[in-house]
Amino acid sequence: MIINLISGPRNISTALMYSFAQHSKTKVLDEPFYAHYLIHIGLEHPGRKETIASMSANADKVLDEIQTLENHHEIVFIKNMAHHHEGLAWSYLTEMKNVFLIRDPKQLIASFAEVIHHPTLQDIGLKYEADLLDFMLETSKDKPIVIDSNDILKDPKVSLQNLCARLDIPFEERMLSWKKGPIPEDGTWAKYWYKNVHNSTGFAKQKTSERSLPPHCQALYEESTPYYEKLKEFSLNFNQ
């Protein structure tokens, strides 16, 4: 089984990857299409050269690598950014279990702006998540799995139990915690983005999560909110 996490940045996607890395039957994979995305879009992200040098930018080769992992592991958990699907043929998604992870755009944008000061709708991925959701609604008979990161933080155990049940895999108590520091599966970009999770031992709300939205990001917040609200509708009953 391949679980494809479709998230925006500055969510708890890395923490969720660390959680699944603790699962006894799971192999995790960190943002395998990142190099493809950087080249396709031409963005200057922190660690761009290192990222491109560290992994294939050929989408077909990446998909072959994912297939190879599935051949050797019962469960493969892929942490993906929604916008990294840009320029790809989405048909391969129909062979995966797709999980949409969302976050209030005000929190997301405020956090992202700490690293990239003038984020765009392209950067934060919410429109891509909404577009990918529409694609899955059109092509899949399965009910979409959408989780709000704030719900996970409120009750990690119940949320993970419900997620595992929806994925038809066993929940393991060990998924609730991990050792401080990096894991071998981290991408080369971890040093720019993963400080909080490297200092954590489990799901926890960061003190900085209530930081105020920079005034210059107000327009982006207003532009992105309808996409979040659309996705949020599918997450409302996740823990009920």
N, C-alpha and C positions, 0 to 999 in steps of 0.2 A: 504493500500500500504506500502511495505517495500522498503526504499531506502538504498542501501548498498554502502557506500563510501569506495572505495579501494584506499588507499594512502600509501605513504612512510612516514617515520618519518621526523620531522623537516620541514614539509611542512606547509601549513596553514590549515591543517585538523581540528585542534581544533577550530580555528576561524570559519571555515565553520559549525562545529557542533554548536557553539554558535549562529551563524546566524540562523540556522534552529530551534534552541531552542526558538527563538523569534516568530516563525510562529504559528499562532493561532490554527492550526489543527495538529501540529506535536509534537511527543514525541521523544526525542533523547536518544541514548544509546551509552555509551563510551567503545569501544574496548572490547566487551563481550568475545572474545576468548583469551584474554591476558594470563590468568592463564593456560589455556590449552596449549598455545604456550610455555610458560616458562617451564612447566613440560615436554612437548614433546621434546623440544630441549635441555633442561638442562642448559639454560643460566643464568648467574648472572647479572641481571639488577638492577638498583637502585629501592629499595622498593619491591624486589621479594617476600619476606615473607608476607608483607602486602597485596600485590596483590593476592597471592594464597589464603590467608585467607579470602579475601573480596568477592570472587566470585567463582562460580562453575568452575571446570576444565573439567567437563564432557560435551563434545560438544553436545550430544543429549539433555541434560538438558538445555543448553544454547539456543538451537533452540526452545525448548518448551517454554522457557521464552519469546523469541522473538515473538512466535506465540500468546502467551497470551497478550503481549503488542498490537499486531496488532488487536486483538479482541476488545480492549478497546480504540483504537485511530485510527483516520482516516489515519494518516501518521506516520510511524515509521522511523526515520533516524538513521542509525547505522554508527558510525565512526569506521572503521576497518583499521588496518594495513594490507597491502597485504600479508606479510609473516606470519601473524597470521592464514592464511588459510592453513598453512603447516599441513599435517597429517589429513586433513578433506576430506570428500567426497563432491566434489564441486557441486553435483547435486542440492542441495538446492538453489544455486545461480540463477538457471533458474526461480525460483518463485519470484525473487526480481528485482528491478530496480537498476542496477549496474552503479556507476559513478566512473571513474578512475581519480584520482587527481595526477598530476605529477609536478615535479620541476627539474630544471637544476641540474644534479648530483653534479656539482662543489659546488653550494650553499648548497645543501642538506648535502653533506659529510662534508663540512667545519663546518656547524652548529652542526651536530651529533657528530663530534669529540670533541666538547666542553664538552660533557657529557660522552661519551664513546670514549676514545682517539684513539683506534685502531679499527675502524669499519670494517666490512667485507661486502661482497656482500649479505650475509644472513641478516645482520642488516638493510640495507637500503631499501630492498623490491622491487627494480626496476625489477629484474629478475622475481620475483613473479607476479608483475603487468603485465609484458609481457606474462607470461604463462597463467595468468587468462584471459587476453584479447584474447589469442588464443582459450581458452576454450569457451569463450562467442561467438566468431566468428563461432565456430563449432556447438554450441548448441542453439543459439538464432537467431531469425529472425530480432531482433531490431538492428539498427545501434549503435555501441558502443558510449557511452558518455565519452569523454576524455577531461579534462580541465587542462590547465597549470596554476599553481598558480600565475605566473607572469601576466597572462592575467586578472585574477580576480583582482589583486592589481592595475592594470592599470585603470580598469573601473568596480568597484564592482557592480554597479546597472545594467548595461547592461549584465554583466556576469550572475548575479543571475536571471535576467529576462529571459535570454536565457535558463539557466538551468531549471528553473521552467517550461518553455514552453516545453522543451524536456521531462520533467517528467510528463507533463500534470497536473500540480498543479498550483494554483494561486500564483503569486508573491505578497509579502506584503512588503511595504516600511519599516516596522519595522525590517526586516531581515538585514538591513544595519548597525544597531548599537545595543549595549548592554551596561549594566552597568559594571563598573570595578569590578574585583573580580571573585571568582569562581562561578559555578552554581552547584545545588544539584546533577546533573548527572555526575559530574567529577569523574573519577576513583581515587583510593587511590594514584596513581602514579603522580597525578597532581602537587604536590609540587616539584617534580624533573624535570618536563618537561614543565609546563604551565605558567611559570613566565611572558613571553611576552604577552600572551593573557589575563592573569589576570590584566595586567597593561593597557590593551587596551579598547577602547569603539567602535571599528569598524575595518574594514580591513585597514591596513596600513603597508607599507613597513618598516621593521625594519632597523635601522642604521647599524646593524651588518650584514645585508644580503649580503654585498659585501666583507665580510672577505675573506682573502686569503686562498687557499687550503693548508693545511699542507703538506710539501714535502713527508712525509711517506704515504700520501693518494693518491699520483699521480697514482699509479698502479690501485687502486680501481676505481678511476675516469675513467681511460681508459677502464677498464673492464666493467663498468656500462653504459658508454655512448651509445653503440649500442642499449641497451634496451630502454633507454630514447628516442632515435631518432625514434625507431619503434613506440612507443606510441605517440610521438609528431606528427607523420603523421596524426593521427586521431583527433588531437585537432586544427589543423591549421585553420579550417573554423568555429570554434565554435562561435565566435562573429561576423560573417559576414552574 
